[in-house]
Amino acid sequence: MTNPSILPQSLVLVGAGRMGGAMLRGWLDLGVSAAAVTIIEPYPSSELTALCSASGATLNPTKPPQAPDALVLAVKPQTLDAAAPQIAPLVGPRTLVVSIMAGKTIADICARLPSAKALVRAMPNTPASVGRGVSGVCASAGVTPAQREMADALLGAIGAVEWLAHESLIDAVTALSGSGPAYVFLLAECMALAGEKAGLPRETAQRLARATVEGSGELMFREPETSPSQLRVNVTSPGGTTAAALEVLMGEDGLAPLMERAIAAAKRRAGELSG
């Protein structure tokens, strides 16, 4: 259970689309008081409006609170320049600013929010919408231990949190886990198509592929001390059907070098977008 003393007593969420909305639901479930939460979202969805109405969180007040304990930036990166003049006056010298904007560095954000002294940059991924995301996180030098705990709790409300030693690693996180759900979805898609070509009805192949990916992921989650490579070995009988398939997938032009090239391409593009 999260220690209530590390949760913000005032929190402003700027941007409440899919990811921002997932964070809001996670915070309320975590125990953040709805009365402490203010959301700034120019185009609120009906779901967000209903959630704010039901919970008591404040949506689009005329005068947002200034110098909150925490301010979370969940706007689209390309809108930061336009939004910054309205956001900057809200930030006080003791406000923890948490950004989930892809491609915007700590320096980028500090330049636009000059009062910000403590900034955490995070890269979550889309399973956050079901509370099973993972965020790669780095902090500016001004973040105190208490603020780090606060950020860990706020981001932990949507999944696992991995703290990084250097901001330079964020591009690799983006390439691996930020874009990673698409790789897993593609795997399920390809498995289903291959099953269909092997003779299964399309709907059956799709259900089998989906359930296999879901169950395998749950198995890894429940056995964190067992490496993926060992789990693979555990389900591979010598000379069996799995071994025959793995001879293809682990060949010279198999999955490992293909994934290495894919993640390198994603990391390179992340650097281009943030540069």
Backbone bond lengths (Angstrom), bond angles and torsions (degrees), N, CA, C in turn:
res aa  C-N    CA-C-N  psi(-1)  N-CA   C-N-CA  omega(-1)  CA-C   N-CA-C  phi
1 M - - - 1.468 - - 1.525 109.77 -
2 T 1.332 116.30 136.38 1.457 121.08 -178.59 1.523 111.09 -71.29
3 N 1.314 116.43 136.15 1.457 121.90 176.58 1.523 108.79 -68.27
4 P 1.331 118.94 117.38 1.478 120.27 -177.52 1.514 113.62 -58.26
5 S 1.336 117.27 -24.60 1.459 119.80 -175.61 1.526 112.55 -68.99
6 I 1.352 117.95 -18.85 1.461 119.28 -179.91 1.526 112.36 -92.49
7 L 1.327 117.45 -5.94 1.457 120.51 -179.75 1.526 110.24 -81.47
8 P 1.321 117.98 146.57 1.473 120.26 -179.86 1.523 111.86 -67.26
9 Q 1.316 114.72 142.56 1.470 120.15 174.96 1.520 111.48 -87.20
10 S 1.330 115.73 -13.89 1.459 121.87 173.40 1.513 107.51 -147.02
11 L 1.327 116.35 131.55 1.463 121.31 -173.35 1.517 108.67 -142.60
12 V 1.324 116.56 129.14 1.467 121.96 176.87 1.525 108.17 -113.33
13 L 1.314 115.98 125.79 1.462 122.38 175.73 1.521 108.21 -106.37
14 V 1.317 116.97 117.95 1.461 121.94 179.84 1.524 107.69 -104.89
15 G 1.308 115.72 106.69 1.455 121.73 -176.25 1.514 109.98 99.01
16 A 1.314 116.53 116.95 1.466 119.97 -177.46 1.515 109.86 -135.75
17 G 1.342 114.62 56.54 1.457 120.06 171.62 1.516 109.14 -79.03
18 R 1.326 116.88 -145.24 1.462 119.68 -175.95 1.520 112.08 -62.19
19 M 1.334 117.34 -48.84 1.463 119.59 -177.87 1.522 111.31 -72.65
20 G 1.330 116.86 -44.11 1.454 119.55 178.56 1.521 111.87 -61.28
21 G 1.333 116.25 -40.40 1.462 120.02 177.59 1.510 112.06 -64.45
22 A 1.341 117.06 -38.20 1.464 120.67 177.21 1.526 110.41 -63.56
23 M 1.324 116.13 -40.13 1.461 119.80 178.70 1.526 110.46 -64.73
24 L 1.319 116.96 -42.97 1.456 120.24 179.68 1.527 111.01 -59.06
25 R 1.328 117.21 -46.48 1.468 119.91 179.05 1.525 110.92 -62.46
26 G 1.335 115.89 -39.35 1.456 119.30 178.62 1.520 112.32 -64.38
27 W 1.332 116.85 -39.97 1.468 119.97 179.71 1.517 111.30 -65.13
28 L 1.309 116.98 -42.75 1.458 119.76 -179.90 1.527 110.52 -63.79
29 D 1.336 116.52 -40.05 1.460 120.29 176.25 1.519 111.46 -66.51
30 L 1.330 116.62 -31.82 1.461 121.99 -179.66 1.517 112.18 -68.87
31 G 1.322 116.15 -28.57 1.456 119.53 -178.66 1.512 114.53 120.35
32 V 1.341 117.12 4.10 1.464 119.02 173.80 1.530 107.99 -65.68
33 S 1.315 116.18 130.84 1.468 120.11 -179.26 1.527 110.65 -66.00
34 A 1.330 116.30 128.95 1.464 119.77 178.52 1.520 110.79 -59.74
35 A 1.328 116.67 -31.61 1.462 120.52 179.84 1.518 111.84 -65.84
36 A 1.336 116.33 -19.43 1.462 120.11 -179.31 1.517 112.60 -89.31
37 V 1.344 117.08 -6.32 1.462 121.22 -171.64 1.524 111.18 -104.06
38 T 1.324 115.60 130.79 1.457 122.84 173.53 1.520 108.55 -121.88
39 I 1.338 116.50 131.08 1.465 121.18 -179.29 1.519 109.13 -113.46
40 I 1.324 115.53 131.33 1.458 121.73 173.85 1.521 107.40 -112.66
41 E 1.312 116.45 109.37 1.461 122.01 -176.97 1.527 108.40 -147.04
42 P 1.337 118.02 107.29 1.466 121.18 -176.05 1.527 114.03 -60.80
43 Y 1.316 117.11 -29.27 1.463 120.55 -176.31 1.530 109.89 -126.53
44 P 1.331 117.19 68.14 1.470 119.43 -175.94 1.521 111.61 -67.44
45 S 1.323 115.90 138.58 1.463 120.86 175.42 1.522 109.23 -74.66
46 S 1.305 115.79 164.61 1.460 119.79 177.28 1.524 110.16 -63.80
47 E 1.356 117.05 -33.80 1.458 120.43 179.09 1.529 111.02 -65.95
48 L 1.357 116.32 -41.39 1.459 119.86 179.07 1.521 110.44 -65.99
49 T 1.307 116.35 -44.37 1.471 120.24 179.08 1.520 110.69 -59.12
50 A 1.320 116.28 -42.65 1.464 120.07 -179.60 1.523 110.89 -67.10
51 L 1.346 117.04 -40.13 1.463 120.68 179.93 1.523 110.70 -63.74
52 C 1.328 116.87 -44.03 1.466 120.27 179.09 1.520 110.99 -63.99
53 S 1.332 116.03 -41.01 1.461 120.09 179.60 1.523 111.47 -64.14
54 A 1.328 116.29 -41.22 1.463 120.46 -177.63 1.520 112.78 -74.17
55 S 1.340 116.50 -35.34 1.463 119.90 -174.07 1.519 113.43 -90.13
56 G 1.328 116.44 -28.87 1.458 120.28 -175.84 1.505 114.02 98.94
57 A 1.327 117.27 5.08 1.465 119.96 174.42 1.525 109.36 -68.98
58 T 1.328 116.86 149.12 1.462 121.82 -176.48 1.520 110.25 -90.68
59 L 1.312 116.45 129.37 1.460 121.61 -179.21 1.525 109.63 -115.48
60 N 1.325 115.85 123.17 1.459 123.80 174.43 1.532 113.99 50.23
61 P 1.346 116.64 59.60 1.473 118.39 176.77 1.529 110.74 -71.70
62 T 1.307 116.11 159.07 1.459 120.90 177.54 1.527 110.73 -64.37
63 K 1.338 116.11 -38.66 1.456 121.31 179.42 1.528 109.15 -126.30
64 P 1.320 117.56 94.49 1.468 119.80 177.70 1.528 110.70 -62.53
65 P 1.317 117.66 152.89 1.468 120.29 179.63 1.520 111.30 -65.28
66 Q 1.310 115.95 142.32 1.458 120.86 177.96 1.524 109.90 -98.55
67 A 1.321 115.90 150.94 1.465 123.82 179.23 1.523 112.51 51.82
68 P 1.346 119.04 51.86 1.463 119.98 176.37 1.528 110.58 -68.97
69 D 1.325 116.21 165.39 1.465 119.25 176.17 1.528 110.71 -61.40
70 A 1.339 116.36 -38.16 1.464 120.56 -178.63 1.519 109.78 -142.07
71 L 1.324 115.61 143.26 1.459 122.39 174.29 1.523 107.03 -131.62
72 V 1.318 115.90 122.28 1.465 121.08 -176.58 1.516 109.32 -107.82
73 L 1.324 115.44 123.43 1.463 122.31 179.75 1.524 108.87 -95.49
74 A 1.332 115.92 110.42 1.463 121.15 179.33 1.521 110.38 -125.27
75 V 1.336 115.89 29.43 1.463 120.20 178.58 1.526 109.24 -84.85
76 K 1.323 116.27 163.99 1.463 120.26 174.70 1.525 108.81 -65.79
77 P 1.331 117.73 137.99 1.476 120.15 -175.82 1.524 113.40 -54.04
78 Q 1.327 116.73 -36.68 1.468 119.53 -176.13 1.524 112.70 -72.02
79 T 1.336 117.39 -10.54 1.466 120.00 179.37 1.525 112.48 -98.40
80 L 1.328 117.91 -0.77 1.463 120.11 -175.10 1.518 112.19 -60.74
81 D 1.322 117.81 -45.39 1.462 119.91 -177.29 1.520 111.48 -59.27
82 A 1.323 116.60 -41.38 1.466 120.20 -179.44 1.521 111.34 -71.02
83 A 1.339 116.73 -34.87 1.467 120.35 -175.55 1.522 113.04 -84.01
84 A 1.331 117.54 -24.37 1.461 120.99 -172.76 1.529 114.60 -55.24
85 P 1.346 120.22 -42.02 1.470 118.29 -179.79 1.525 113.75 -60.18
86 Q 1.324 117.51 -29.32 1.465 120.30 178.02 1.529 111.57 -83.23
87 I 1.334 116.51 -28.10 1.462 120.23 -177.35 1.521 111.52 -83.15
88 A 1.330 117.28 -39.74 1.465 121.91 -172.31 1.525 113.54 -52.90
89 P 1.349 120.13 -42.81 1.464 118.73 -178.79 1.526 114.17 -66.03
90 L 1.327 117.94 -16.78 1.462 120.72 -178.79 1.522 111.95 -79.04
91 V 1.330 116.70 -22.35 1.461 121.50 -172.66 1.517 110.73 -84.29
92 G 1.331 115.44 124.68 1.455 120.74 174.71 1.514 110.69 -101.98
93 P 1.323 118.42 169.60 1.474 121.19 -177.91 1.523 113.27 -64.09
94 R 1.354 117.98 -19.62 1.468 120.87 178.90 1.525 112.34 -106.02
95 T 1.318 116.61 9.57 1.465 120.38 178.46 1.528 110.68 -79.52
96 L 1.320 116.09 129.62 1.460 120.65 171.78 1.523 107.73 -83.88
97 V 1.320 116.47 119.90 1.461 121.54 177.24 1.525 108.09 -100.62
98 V 1.326 116.06 122.90 1.466 122.16 177.55 1.524 107.62 -113.77
99 S 1.322 116.73 122.22 1.460 121.17 -179.64 1.517 110.58 -112.75
100 I 1.344 115.99 132.52 1.464 120.31 172.51 1.534 109.58 -113.87
101 M 1.328 116.30 20.59 1.463 120.83 -179.11 1.531 110.46 -78.03
102 A 1.296 116.99 122.07 1.459 121.26 178.48 1.531 109.84 -66.74
103 G 1.319 115.90 136.00 1.457 120.90 172.81 1.508 116.07 83.92
104 K 1.322 119.07 -11.18 1.459 121.50 179.88 1.521 109.51 -97.00
105 T 1.333 115.55 115.38 1.455 121.10 -176.69 1.526 111.09 -76.82
106 I 1.325 114.47 168.24 1.462 119.86 175.04 1.520 110.02 -58.64
107 A 1.329 117.44 -40.75 1.464 120.95 178.97 1.526 111.13 -64.36
108 D 1.340 117.52 -40.66 1.463 121.35 177.51 1.532 110.87 -56.41
109 I 1.321 114.86 -46.88 1.464 120.16 -174.16 1.529 110.64 -72.37
110 C 1.327 116.49 -42.58 1.468 119.31 178.96 1.525 111.61 -61.94
111 A 1.331 116.78 -33.36 1.463 120.16 178.72 1.516 111.27 -65.38
112 R 1.321 117.41 -30.28 1.467 122.20 -177.80 1.519 112.63 -94.67
113 L 1.329 116.57 -20.26 1.469 121.54 177.43 1.526 107.35 -123.04
114 P 1.311 117.90 76.84 1.470 121.23 -169.88 1.522 114.73 -61.60
115 S 1.337 118.34 -22.17 1.463 119.85 179.55 1.527 112.38 -80.77
116 A 1.321 117.68 -11.61 1.460 121.07 -176.97 1.524 110.55 -70.44
117 K 1.314 116.24 122.65 1.466 121.81 178.20 1.527 111.73 -110.64
118 A 1.330 116.32 -22.21 1.464 121.32 -177.82 1.522 108.23 -126.65
119 L 1.326 116.48 113.78 1.458 119.51 -175.68 1.523 110.69 -133.45
120 V 1.313 115.42 132.11 1.462 122.65 176.25 1.519 107.78 -115.72
121 R 1.325 115.68 129.37 1.461 121.10 177.75 1.519 109.09 -108.22
122 A 1.316 116.51 129.53 1.460 121.08 -175.85 1.520 110.68 -130.13
123 M 1.325 115.74 148.55 1.456 122.19 173.94 1.530 107.88 -124.28
124 P 1.340 117.32 91.56 1.466 120.18 176.06 1.530 110.20 -83.55
125 N 1.317 116.67 174.77 1.458 119.55 175.24 1.529 110.68 -128.99
126 T 1.319 116.34 172.42 1.461 120.70 -167.66 1.528 115.72 -65.21
127 P 1.345 121.94 -25.66 1.466 118.10 174.29 1.528 113.77 -60.92
128 A 1.332 117.18 -6.64 1.464 120.02 172.36 1.517 111.07 -56.44
129 S 1.344 117.37 -26.80 1.467 120.33 -178.36 1.526 112.42 -65.21
130 V 1.347 117.17 -17.43 1.464 120.91 176.08 1.532 110.56 -119.11
131 G 1.337 115.91 19.62 1.456 120.37 177.60 1.508 115.05 74.08
132 R 1.344 118.07 15.93 1.462 121.35 -177.11 1.528 111.47 -124.41
133 G 1.325 115.53 30.92 1.452 119.62 178.58 1.515 111.71 -79.78
134 V 1.317 115.78 -179.19 1.457 121.94 170.72 1.522 106.85 -143.86
135 S 1.326 115.66 138.09 1.461 121.25 -177.11 1.521 109.88 -122.11
136 G 1.332 116.53 127.59 1.455 121.22 167.26 1.522 107.68 -86.48
137 V 1.326 117.48 131.60 1.466 121.45 -168.16 1.522 111.10 -135.53
138 C 1.338 115.36 139.10 1.463 120.62 172.62 1.521 108.65 -136.47
139 A 1.321 115.98 158.35 1.458 121.03 -173.84 1.522 111.06 -126.93
140 S 1.325 115.87 148.83 1.456 121.00 173.08 1.523 109.27 -75.88
141 A 1.328 115.62 166.38 1.468 120.32 -176.68 1.524 112.06 -63.41
142 G 1.339 117.60 -23.82 1.459 119.86 -176.28 1.506 115.30 -82.78
143 V 1.315 118.50 -2.30 1.469 121.49 -179.46 1.523 109.58 -75.92
144 T 1.335 116.44 123.85 1.461 120.93 179.71 1.529 110.23 -81.56
145 P 1.341 117.89 163.80 1.469 119.79 176.13 1.528 112.51 -56.04
146 A 1.327 117.37 -38.87 1.471 120.10 179.36 1.527 110.42 -66.40
147 Q 1.322 117.40 -39.95 1.463 120.29 178.33 1.525 111.28 -68.23
148 R 1.305 116.91 -34.26 1.463 120.31 175.97 1.527 110.04 -62.85
149 E 1.333 116.40 -42.60 1.467 120.21 176.51 1.525 110.87 -61.29
150 M 1.332 115.95 -41.34 1.458 120.22 179.30 1.523 110.63 -62.55
151 A 1.334 116.04 -46.89 1.457 119.73 179.18 1.515 111.29 -62.09
152 D 1.324 116.77 -40.25 1.458 121.25 179.20 1.529 110.33 -60.91
153 A 1.332 116.70 -40.93 1.462 120.30 179.36 1.521 111.43 -68.45
154 L 1.332 117.35 -44.08 1.466 120.66 -177.83 1.530 111.28 -64.60
155 L 1.327 116.76 -42.00 1.460 120.14 179.87 1.529 110.74 -78.00
156 G 1.324 116.58 -30.82 1.461 119.99 177.44 1.511 113.19 -66.59
157 A 1.330 116.93 -16.75 1.466 120.41 178.38 1.519 112.39 -68.07
158 I 1.346 117.40 -14.82 1.469 120.44 179.36 1.527 112.12 -116.90
159 G 1.332 117.56 9.35 1.448 119.64 177.03 1.518 112.63 144.17
160 A 1.334 115.69 -161.42 1.458 121.66 -177.93 1.528 110.75 -73.25
161 V 1.330 115.67 154.35 1.467 122.25 179.84 1.526 108.75 -126.81
162 E 1.321 116.32 127.65 1.464 122.36 177.14 1.527 108.74 -118.54
163 W 1.344 116.42 111.71 1.460 120.55 179.51 1.529 110.13 -81.52
164 L 1.306 115.68 136.11 1.457 122.92 -176.48 1.521 110.43 -106.82
165 A 1.311 116.00 145.78 1.468 120.29 -179.61 1.521 112.11 -72.46
166 H 1.347 116.48 -30.95 1.465 120.04 -175.67 1.530 109.99 -139.83
167 E 1.321 115.37 144.45 1.458 120.41 178.54 1.529 111.21 -62.70
168 S 1.309 117.45 -25.67 1.462 121.18 -179.20 1.528 112.39 -60.44
169 L 1.338 117.14 -18.11 1.460 120.95 -179.37 1.524 112.97 -82.60
170 I 1.338 117.04 -8.74 1.461 120.10 -177.09 1.527 111.64 -60.90
171 D 1.326 118.26 -37.49 1.467 119.94 -179.59 1.522 111.13 -62.77
172 A 1.329 116.43 -36.99 1.466 119.55 177.35 1.525 110.84 -68.72
173 V 1.328 116.71 -37.74 1.468 120.47 175.84 1.525 110.10 -62.35
174 T 1.332 115.70 -44.12 1.464 120.38 178.21 1.525 110.50 -57.05
175 A 1.328 116.21 -43.56 1.460 120.76 -177.87 1.522 112.52 -69.53
176 L 1.331 116.86 -35.57 1.463 120.14 -176.29 1.528 112.56 -86.07
177 S 1.317 117.09 -64.43 1.466 119.36 -174.12 1.519 113.26 -96.59
178 G 1.346 117.44 -31.28 1.461 118.74 179.02 1.515 111.91 -62.19
179 S 1.326 116.09 -47.98 1.460 121.15 177.50 1.522 112.31 -90.07
180 G 1.325 116.86 -10.36 1.453 122.37 -172.32 1.519 116.97 -55.85
181 P 1.339 119.89 -38.29 1.463 118.19 178.83 1.526 112.90 -55.43
182 A 1.337 117.06 -34.94 1.466 119.31 178.21 1.526 111.04 -64.52
183 Y 1.338 116.82 -34.28 1.462 119.50 178.44 1.534 110.26 -65.38
184 V 1.340 115.64 -41.62 1.463 119.83 -179.69 1.528 110.41 -67.01
185 F 1.340 116.30 -40.71 1.467 119.18 178.20 1.526 110.86 -63.71
186 L 1.341 115.68 -38.34 1.461 119.22 177.40 1.531 110.57 -64.98
187 L 1.329 117.01 -39.27 1.464 120.22 177.09 1.521 110.65 -58.29
188 A 1.344 115.80 -47.31 1.466 119.23 179.03 1.522 110.92 -62.45
189 E 1.323 116.19 -39.81 1.468 121.08 178.81 1.524 110.94 -61.86
190 C 1.337 116.16 -45.80 1.466 120.15 -178.73 1.523 111.42 -68.78
191 M 1.322 117.11 -38.31 1.459 119.74 176.91 1.519 111.09 -60.79
192 A 1.341 115.89 -43.51 1.462 119.81 -179.51 1.523 110.89 -64.31
193 L 1.332 116.85 -43.07 1.464 119.97 179.19 1.526 111.43 -63.29
194 A 1.338 116.59 -40.18 1.462 120.33 178.53 1.527 110.51 -66.52
195 G 1.338 116.55 -38.14 1.458 119.88 177.54 1.515 111.89 -64.60
196 E 1.329 114.87 -37.77 1.463 119.55 177.44 1.531 110.63 -64.27
197 K 1.329 116.23 -42.42 1.463 119.69 178.62 1.525 111.70 -67.37
198 A 1.336 116.07 -23.75 1.460 120.22 177.89 1.523 111.81 -80.85
199 G 1.339 116.39 -3.72 1.453 119.13 174.25 1.514 116.33 119.20
200 L 1.331 118.49 -5.86 1.464 120.43 -178.87 1.524 110.99 -78.19
201 P 1.341 117.84 148.67 1.464 119.91 170.92 1.531 109.96 -60.87
202 R 1.329 117.07 146.71 1.465 121.05 -174.80 1.527 112.51 -54.12
203 E 1.313 117.19 -48.62 1.464 120.19 -176.56 1.529 111.00 -64.10
204 T 1.323 115.74 -39.32 1.466 119.36 178.84 1.523 110.70 -64.77
205 A 1.322 116.93 -45.32 1.467 121.00 179.47 1.529 111.17 -61.10
206 Q 1.315 116.89 -40.19 1.465 120.38 179.68 1.519 111.28 -66.42
207 R 1.336 117.33 -42.12 1.468 120.10 178.77 1.523 111.20 -65.28
208 L 1.322 116.41 -42.23 1.460 120.03 179.68 1.524 111.50 -64.26
209 A 1.333 117.37 -43.32 1.465 120.94 179.90 1.523 110.83 -64.02
210 R 1.319 116.57 -46.04 1.472 120.67 -179.62 1.525 111.04 -60.87
211 A 1.330 115.86 -47.61 1.461 119.77 -178.04 1.522 111.60 -65.73
212 T 1.323 116.82 -34.93 1.462 120.60 179.77 1.529 111.15 -66.90
213 V 1.328 116.73 -44.77 1.462 120.06 178.11 1.524 110.46 -64.91
214 E 1.325 116.61 -43.34 1.469 120.65 -179.71 1.524 111.05 -62.27
215 G 1.332 116.55 -47.86 1.457 119.99 -178.01 1.515 112.72 -66.79
216 S 1.330 116.67 -38.30 1.461 119.86 179.36 1.527 110.98 -66.32
217 G 1.330 116.15 -39.43 1.454 119.57 176.35 1.513 111.84 -63.28
218 E 1.315 116.63 -41.06 1.463 120.55 178.53 1.528 110.90 -65.08
219 L 1.328 116.83 -37.18 1.469 120.36 177.97 1.520 110.66 -63.15
220 M 1.334 117.53 -44.16 1.470 119.89 176.46 1.516 110.99 -61.62
221 F 1.340 116.65 -39.12 1.461 121.16 -179.09 1.528 110.84 -64.31
222 R 1.320 116.16 -39.04 1.466 120.14 -176.16 1.530 112.95 -81.94
223 E 1.323 117.20 -13.84 1.465 120.66 179.11 1.531 109.73 -124.51
224 P 1.338 116.73 65.04 1.471 119.85 -174.12 1.525 113.51 -65.65
225 E 1.326 118.09 -19.75 1.456 120.33 -179.17 1.522 112.23 -83.65
226 T 1.335 116.34 -10.51 1.462 120.34 -179.88 1.521 108.88 -100.12
227 S 1.313 117.58 123.65 1.462 121.30 -177.63 1.527 110.57 -68.17
228 P 1.336 116.95 154.04 1.467 119.04 175.22 1.527 112.75 -55.92
229 S 1.337 115.95 -37.44 1.470 117.85 179.97 1.523 111.03 -64.73
230 Q 1.337 117.09 -37.66 1.467 119.38 178.84 1.522 110.92 -71.10
231 L 1.319 116.73 -37.85 1.463 119.06 175.71 1.526 110.09 -60.63
232 R 1.326 116.18 -39.38 1.474 119.80 177.28 1.516 110.79 -61.57
233 V 1.326 116.11 -45.25 1.465 120.08 179.16 1.526 110.81 -61.48
234 N 1.337 115.20 -39.11 1.462 119.86 -176.51 1.520 112.95 -62.01
235 V 1.330 117.28 -28.50 1.470 119.48 -176.68 1.525 112.31 -103.73
236 T 1.340 116.60 10.60 1.465 120.75 -177.60 1.524 110.61 -112.53
237 S 1.314 116.34 107.85 1.470 120.79 176.09 1.522 108.94 -83.89
238 P 1.327 118.41 132.53 1.475 120.50 178.75 1.530 110.96 -56.44
239 G 1.315 114.78 130.09 1.451 119.87 178.14 1.516 115.24 76.16
240 G 1.335 117.27 6.10 1.460 120.78 -177.47 1.520 113.13 -93.23
241 T 1.322 114.32 -170.18 1.461 119.79 -176.44 1.531 111.80 -68.00
242 T 1.333 117.00 -40.05 1.462 120.25 179.38 1.522 110.67 -63.84
243 A 1.318 115.89 -41.31 1.468 120.13 178.55 1.524 111.21 -61.64
244 A 1.325 116.16 -38.34 1.469 119.50 179.09 1.515 111.09 -63.72
245 A 1.330 116.76 -41.46 1.461 120.10 178.53 1.523 111.34 -67.85
246 L 1.337 116.28 -39.57 1.458 119.37 -177.78 1.520 112.65 -68.73
247 E 1.330 117.44 -25.59 1.460 119.09 174.92 1.526 110.53 -59.96
248 V 1.330 116.21 -32.40 1.464 120.98 177.72 1.526 109.96 -78.55
249 L 1.333 116.23 -49.56 1.465 120.67 -174.97 1.528 112.86 -67.66
250 M 1.331 116.78 -27.02 1.463 120.27 -177.64 1.523 112.34 -105.93
251 G 1.330 116.34 16.72 1.451 120.50 177.91 1.516 112.52 -74.73
252 E 1.317 115.15 -179.07 1.472 120.80 -176.15 1.523 112.29 -57.13
253 D 1.317 116.91 -36.83 1.460 121.17 179.10 1.527 110.94 -108.74
254 G 1.332 115.81 31.07 1.457 121.13 -174.47 1.515 114.39 -85.54
255 L 1.312 114.91 -153.05 1.463 121.41 -170.94 1.526 113.35 -69.25
256 A 1.334 117.92 -39.85 1.477 120.12 -175.12 1.523 112.85 -60.62
257 P 1.337 119.45 -52.91 1.470 118.11 179.02 1.521 112.71 -66.83
258 L 1.331 116.88 -31.81 1.462 119.95 177.75 1.528 110.52 -65.24
259 M 1.335 116.83 -44.47 1.457 120.63 179.30 1.526 110.94 -66.61
260 E 1.314 116.75 -37.34 1.470 120.24 177.34 1.521 110.78 -60.03
261 R 1.333 116.81 -43.34 1.464 119.79 179.39 1.520 110.93 -68.52
262 A 1.320 116.33 -37.90 1.467 120.16 -179.36 1.522 111.08 -64.01
263 I 1.321 117.22 -46.51 1.467 120.56 -178.49 1.527 110.50 -69.35
264 A 1.324 117.20 -35.47 1.467 119.61 175.57 1.523 110.93 -62.42
265 A 1.338 116.46 -39.77 1.467 120.09 178.84 1.523 110.91 -66.28
266 A 1.333 116.74 -41.18 1.465 120.48 179.14 1.523 110.94 -66.36
267 K 1.337 117.37 -40.52 1.467 120.66 178.06 1.522 110.78 -63.93
268 R 1.324 115.87 -42.57 1.467 119.92 179.17 1.527 110.55 -60.80
269 R 1.329 116.34 -42.82 1.474 120.19 179.98 1.520 110.96 -67.86
270 A 1.333 117.23 -37.05 1.463 119.88 177.24 1.519 110.76 -61.16
271 G 1.335 116.35 -40.45 1.455 119.90 177.22 1.506 112.69 -64.54
272 E 1.334 116.23 -38.17 1.464 120.35 178.36 1.529 111.33 -64.82
273 L 1.330 116.16 -40.47 1.461 120.60 -178.88 1.522 112.34 -69.90
274 S 1.320 116.52 -31.79 1.466 119.66 -178.80 1.521 112.68 -90.63
275 G 1.342 115.80 -10.75 1.468 118.37 -176.98 1.487 114.93 -87.88
